[in-house]
Amino acid sequence: MGAATLIYEARWLLASVVLAIWAVLKTKQYYRLRHFKGPFGTGWFEIWHGLAYLSGHPHLKFKEATDKYGPIARIGPNELMTTSLELLAHINGARNRYTRTRWFYIAARFQPNSDNILSELDDNMHTKRRAQMAGGYSGKENRELESSVDIHVAELVQLIRTKYRSTEIKTNPFDLAQKAQYLALDVISHIGFGEPFGMLLSDQDVNGYIKHADQGMNAITYLWGLGLTELVLDTPLMHLLGPSDTAKTGFGAMTANTRKIISKRLEDDPGMTKGSDMLASWFRHGLDKEQLVTESILQLLAGAETAATSMRCIMLYLVTNPRVYAKLQAEVDAAVKDGRAPPYPSVVSNATQRQLPYLWACCKEGMRMHPPVTNSSQKKVPPEGDAVTVEGKTVYLPGGTNIGYCVWGLNRDQKIFGGDADCYRPERWLNEEDPKKLAQMNLVHEMLFSYGKFQCLGKPIALMEIGKAIFGLMRNFDWSVTNAAEPWKEMNAGALFLTHDFLVEATERSVS
């Protein structure tokens, strides 16, 4: 009797053994986190977790879970989600041994065996890469950083003035979501590659970057939702199923276009001695060609999309809140009239716009109401486990547990932002009298850009771009939303928002 025959005859016994082992492992996994409550079935299966990503609105699903089950909710057999500010600060502290979770961060890998600053899981390698890249984000090595931002903010204003201006005779609605993305991509390509894509000047999606990015982010959403990130992106399968330079769509097309730009740059200037942009800085600090490619793609995605979404949500909440709108416009006009802002067409300086309190109260509040990114930043608890304090109680987190950040829930936390946390009120950032509470609020805002050793290197550039753009838009135009009932169409894909059809009307103002 052959082995195949024996296996066939014992098939039901073997199946029973496999099922019993599976049941034991699942039961053990369930009991590890049994003290944490969550939606039905999350202790046993990943179904709820996966469907949340596939819904297109995972940020709302996760908030519902933490609203119902507390500051630490169970969203999967080995996954927790938290809105605890003190726990998040602890997890991301410089001396903590929490590490990035493989299944989550591996989705940011755009090329086989080539990690970037986001997908890198090794703490030492991540720290080294941050040190290599930090100079490219600073004005010391990137000397034309602010002037590059100014060029494209001015181009945005000029594009609206010459092509999309509405008048009393004729309205001319246009998609501000698209123009904000053009601005963000022109800025990041200019300070990154030394030459902008030219989207604002041409008023089009040059090289299809936006289309390809949307396709790529949708692909990440499906990999997360179906639990396939490690299978596809962390095995030899990535060579077959992952992004390819020969692809006509998605991240593959983005990679091919980016590689062409970098190859041309290295061909013309092998030592990258002529430029003062990010590529030149990164190259001088030791990044090779493939690392330049993967880091550049990450900047085009994470850097541009989050800045664009911030501008969209700030403008939406401004335009739909007349009291706040009028108050901010008065602050902007005062800065123009007293000479703090230079005459048109010059752009307000970063130093000046950062000193406008109501402008930044509006920016912070807009990003609080609609965070630009919902990356749950999942971290893995150290092998020995960790005893943490949450709302005055000691909570034990078993080693190896994945714990993520509920962005939407934390930014609407009434314990931090008050009983009107669901309402748009910029004054909360200016009138809070309790220093401890204000510090908590500011820490929540800071966490939008991650925190501690994981904080986004591009944060100062993003805030500069956002402030200058909002100031310029409010200075030069009066704004209204075309369709108040449905101001835009958006979905959450890969933790970023894909926003379209934010139709607005801009009427020119006479303030110089």
Buried (B, 14 or more C-beta within 10 A) or exposed (E): EEEEEEEEEEEEEEEEEEEEEEEEEBEEBBEBBEEBBBBEEBBEEBBBBBEBBBBBBBBBBBBBBBBEBBBBBBBBBBBBBBBBBBBBBBBBEEEBEBBBBBBBBBBBBBBBEBBBBBBBBEBEEBEEBBEBBBBBBBBEBBEBBBEBBBBBBBBBBBBBBEEBBBEEEEEEBBBBBBBBBBBBBBBBBBBBBBEBBBBBBEBBBBBBBBBBBBBBBBBBBBBBBBBBBBBBBBEEBBEEBBBBBEBEBBBBBBBBBBBEBBEEBBEEBEEBEEBBBBBBBBBBBEBEEEBBBBBBBBBBBBBBBBBBBBBBBBBBBBBBBEEBBEBBBEBBBEBBEEEBBEEBBEBBBBEBBBEBEBBBBBBBBBBBBBBBBBBBBBBBBBEEBBEBEBEEEEBEBBEEBBBBBBBBBBBBBEEBBBEEBEEBBBEBBEEBEEEEBBEBBEBBBBBBBBBBBBBBBBBBBBBBBBBBBBBBBBBBBBBBBBEEEEBBEBBBBBBBBBBBBBBBBBBEBEBE
